[in-house]
Amino acid sequence: MTGNHDYILKIVLPRVEHYDVIYKQIVRKLELFDVSASISMEELKHGMAIPVGYVR
């Protein structure tokens, strides 16, 4: 990775309210200097695989 990000976590939760619980657990255990979050409300694509039929 390049740029401003050191780590990216992808967390799937049943409700957006659960994010606060996870965030509080992480900041209690680690010294963080900057945290940002992006929340997706729906799944557009699952997985990273590319179907073989699309490769030319």
Number of C-alpha atoms within 10 A of each C-alpha: 7 5 5 6 10 7 6 9 6 7 8 12 10 7 8 12 9 11 16 10 10 12 12 10 11 12 12 9 8 8 8 9 6 6 8 6 9 6 10 9 8 6 7 6 6 6 5 6 6 8 7 7 6 6 6 4
